[in-house]
């Protein structure tokens, strides 16, 4: 079955634990049977990035067309 629906969230290293909990909750509830999961990376550490890549999560670097304050 093709998964043509996707859930997208974003996170930096400070929000890693929250997005990881979201990912694990979706996985536990079998949401990935119908949906893909993707993350807009706004500053994940290398280890955090690898965690999601190892779990087949699509990750794209967030690109802003406006100035975003730190």
Backbone as JSON Lines, residues from 0, in Angstrom:
{"i":0,"aa":"X","n":[0.84,-1.18,0.0],"ca":[0.0,0.0,0.0],"c":[0.89,1.24,0.0]}
{"i":1,"aa":"X","n":[0.58,2.16,-0.88],"ca":[1.31,3.41,-0.97],"c":[0.85,4.36,0.14]}
{"i":2,"aa":"X","n":[1.82,4.99,0.76],"ca":[1.51,5.96,1.82],"c":[1.56,7.35,1.21]}
{"i":3,"aa":"X","n":[0.4,7.87,0.81],"ca":[0.37,9.17,0.18],"c":[-0.01,10.28,1.16]}
{"i":4,"aa":"X","n":[-0.09,9.93,2.45],"ca":[-0.36,10.92,3.5],"c":[0.91,11.05,4.35]}
{"i":5,"aa":"X","n":[1.15,12.25,4.83],"ca":[2.38,12.48,5.58],"c":[2.11,13.4,6.77]}
{"i":6,"aa":"X","n":[2.77,13.12,7.86],"ca":[2.76,13.97,9.04],"c":[4.12,14.65,9.09]}
{"i":7,"aa":"X","n":[4.11,15.98,9.18],"ca":[5.35,16.74,9.2],"c":[5.41,17.57,10.47]}
{"i":8,"aa":"X","n":[6.56,17.52,11.12],"ca":[6.8,18.36,12.28],"c":[8.19,18.95,12.13]}
{"i":9,"aa":"X","n":[8.57,19.79,13.06],"ca":[9.92,20.35,13.02],"c":[10.49,20.38,14.42]}
{"i":10,"aa":"X","n":[11.81,20.43,14.49],"ca":[12.45,20.47,15.81],"c":[13.9,20.89,15.66]}
{"i":11,"aa":"X","n":[14.4,21.46,16.76],"ca":[15.83,21.67,16.92],"c":[16.27,20.78,18.07]}
{"i":12,"aa":"X","n":[17.51,20.9,18.47],"ca":[18.04,19.99,19.5],"c":[17.32,20.14,20.84]}
{"i":13,"aa":"X","n":[16.8,21.34,21.13],"ca":[16.11,21.56,22.4],"c":[14.77,20.83,22.46]}
{"i":14,"aa":"X","n":[14.17,20.56,21.3],"ca":[12.85,19.92,21.24],"c":[12.93,18.46,20.8]}
{"i":15,"aa":"X","n":[14.14,17.92,20.77],"ca":[14.33,16.54,20.34],"c":[13.47,15.56,21.13]}
{"i":16,"aa":"X","n":[13.47,15.68,22.45],"ca":[12.74,14.72,23.27],"c":[11.24,14.75,22.94]}
{"i":17,"aa":"X","n":[10.69,15.92,22.71],"ca":[9.27,16.03,22.37],"c":[8.95,15.4,21.02]}
{"i":18,"aa":"X","n":[9.78,15.65,20.02],"ca":[9.49,15.08,18.7],"c":[9.75,13.57,18.7]}
{"i":19,"aa":"X","n":[10.71,13.13,19.52],"ca":[10.95,11.7,19.66],"c":[9.73,11.03,20.29]}
{"i":20,"aa":"X","n":[9.15,11.66,21.33],"ca":[7.95,11.12,21.96],"c":[6.79,11.08,20.97]}
{"i":21,"aa":"X","n":[6.66,12.11,20.14],"ca":[5.62,12.11,19.1],"c":[5.84,10.93,18.16]}
{"i":22,"aa":"X","n":[7.06,10.77,17.68],"ca":[7.39,9.66,16.78],"c":[7.06,8.31,17.4]}
{"i":23,"aa":"X","n":[7.49,8.1,18.65],"ca":[7.26,6.81,19.31],"c":[5.77,6.56,19.55]}
{"i":24,"aa":"X","n":[5.02,7.61,19.86],"ca":[3.58,7.47,20.05],"c":[2.9,7.07,18.75]}
{"i":25,"aa":"X","n":[3.26,7.72,17.66],"ca":[2.68,7.38,16.36],"c":[3.03,5.95,15.97]}
{"i":26,"aa":"X","n":[4.27,5.57,16.23],"ca":[4.72,4.2,15.92],"c":[3.95,3.19,16.76]}
{"i":27,"aa":"X","n":[3.8,3.43,18.05],"ca":[3.1,2.52,18.96],"c":[1.65,2.33,18.54]}
{"i":28,"aa":"X","n":[1.05,3.38,18.01],"ca":[-0.36,3.33,17.62],"c":[-0.56,2.99,16.15]}
{"i":29,"aa":"X","n":[0.48,2.48,15.51],"ca":[0.43,1.96,14.14],"c":[-0.01,3.0,13.1]}
{"i":30,"aa":"X","n":[0.25,4.26,13.39],"ca":[-0.09,5.33,12.45],"c":[0.72,5.2,11.17]}
{"i":31,"aa":"X","n":[1.92,4.63,11.27],"ca":[2.79,4.53,10.11],"c":[2.33,3.48,9.11]}
{"i":32,"aa":"X","n":[1.27,2.76,9.42],"ca":[0.67,1.88,8.43],"c":[0.05,2.69,7.3]}
{"i":33,"aa":"X","n":[-0.39,3.91,7.61],"ca":[-1.04,4.76,6.61],"c":[-0.27,6.03,6.29]}
{"i":34,"aa":"X","n":[0.54,6.49,7.23],"ca":[1.21,7.78,7.08],"c":[2.71,7.64,7.07]}
{"i":35,"aa":"X","n":[3.35,8.55,6.34],"ca":[4.79,8.74,6.44],"c":[5.03,9.78,7.54]}
{"i":36,"aa":"X","n":[6.25,9.87,8.02],"ca":[6.61,10.87,9.02],"c":[7.84,11.61,8.54]}
{"i":37,"aa":"X","n":[7.81,12.92,8.62],"ca":[8.95,13.72,8.18],"c":[9.21,14.83,9.19]}
{"i":38,"aa":"X","n":[10.45,15.26,9.23],"ca":[10.88,16.32,10.15],"c":[11.59,17.41,9.36]}
{"i":39,"aa":"X","n":[11.21,18.65,9.66],"ca":[11.98,19.8,9.19],"c":[13.02,20.08,10.27]}
{"i":40,"aa":"X","n":[14.27,19.89,9.91],"ca":[15.38,20.04,10.85],"c":[15.73,21.53,11.0]}
{"i":41,"aa":"X","n":[15.52,22.04,12.21],"ca":[15.85,23.44,12.48],"c":[17.03,23.54,13.45]}
{"i":42,"aa":"X","n":[17.8,22.44,13.56],"ca":[18.98,22.48,14.42],"c":[19.18,21.24,15.26]}
{"i":43,"aa":"X","n":[18.84,20.07,14.73],"ca":[19.1,18.82,15.45],"c":[20.59,18.56,15.52]}
{"i":44,"aa":"X","n":[21.04,17.9,16.58],"ca":[22.45,17.5,16.66],"c":[22.66,16.32,15.7]}
{"i":45,"aa":"X","n":[23.9,15.99,15.46],"ca":[24.21,14.87,14.57],"c":[23.63,13.57,15.1]}
{"i":46,"aa":"X","n":[23.77,13.31,16.4],"ca":[23.23,12.07,17.0],"c":[21.71,12.02,16.88]}
{"i":47,"aa":"X","n":[21.05,13.16,17.08],"ca":[19.6,13.21,16.97],"c":[19.16,12.95,15.52]}
{"i":48,"aa":"X","n":[19.87,13.55,14.59],"ca":[19.61,13.35,13.17],"c":[19.73,11.87,12.81]}
{"i":49,"aa":"X","n":[20.8,11.25,13.28],"ca":[21.05,9.83,13.0],"c":[19.96,8.96,13.61]}
{"i":50,"aa":"X","n":[19.49,9.3,14.8],"ca":[18.4,8.53,15.43],"c":[17.2,8.45,14.48]}
{"i":51,"aa":"X","n":[16.78,9.58,13.95],"ca":[15.62,9.58,13.07],"c":[15.91,8.91,11.74]}
{"i":52,"aa":"X","n":[17.08,9.14,11.18],"ca":[17.44,8.49,9.92],"c":[17.44,6.97,10.09]}
{"i":53,"aa":"X","n":[17.96,6.49,11.22],"ca":[17.99,5.05,11.49],"c":[16.59,4.46,11.65]}
{"i":54,"aa":"X","n":[15.61,5.33,11.93],"ca":[14.21,4.9,12.07],"c":[13.37,5.26,10.85]}
{"i":55,"aa":"X","n":[14.05,5.45,9.73],"ca":[13.39,5.7,8.44],"c":[12.49,6.93,8.41]}
{"i":56,"aa":"X","n":[12.88,7.95,9.15],"ca":[12.16,9.22,9.14],"c":[12.81,10.1,8.08]}
{"i":57,"aa":"X","n":[11.99,10.7,7.24],"ca":[12.51,11.63,6.25],"c":[12.84,12.94,6.95]}
{"i":58,"aa":"X","n":[14.02,13.47,6.71],"ca":[14.47,14.72,7.34],"c":[14.93,15.67,6.24]}
{"i":59,"aa":"X","n":[14.41,16.89,6.31],"ca":[14.82,17.94,5.39],"c":[15.24,19.16,6.21]}
{"i":60,"aa":"X","n":[16.27,19.84,5.76],"ca":[16.69,21.07,6.42],"c":[15.64,22.14,6.16]}
{"i":61,"aa":"X","n":[15.21,22.81,7.2],"ca":[14.24,23.89,7.04],"c":[14.93,25.08,6.38]}
{"i":62,"aa":"X","n":[14.29,25.61,5.37],"ca":[14.81,26.79,4.68],"c":[13.78,27.9,4.85]}
{"i":63,"aa":"X","n":[14.23,29.01,5.37],"ca":[13.32,30.1,5.68],"c":[13.4,31.18,4.61]}
{"i":64,"aa":"X","n":[12.25,31.7,4.22],"ca":[12.23,32.83,3.26],"c":[11.98,34.15,3.98]}
{"i":65,"aa":"X","n":[12.03,34.07,5.32],"ca":[11.93,35.26,6.18],"c":[13.01,35.16,7.24]}
{"i":66,"aa":"X","n":[13.34,36.27,7.85],"ca":[14.33,36.24,8.93],"c":[13.68,35.69,10.19]}
{"i":67,"aa":"X","n":[14.31,34.67,10.76],"ca":[13.78,34.03,11.97],"c":[14.73,34.36,13.13]}
{"i":68,"aa":"X","n":[14.21,35.01,14.17],"ca":[15.1,35.35,15.29],"c":[15.54,34.12,16.06]}
{"i":69,"aa":"X","n":[16.7,34.19,16.66],"ca":[17.22,33.08,17.45],"c":[16.38,32.95,18.7]}
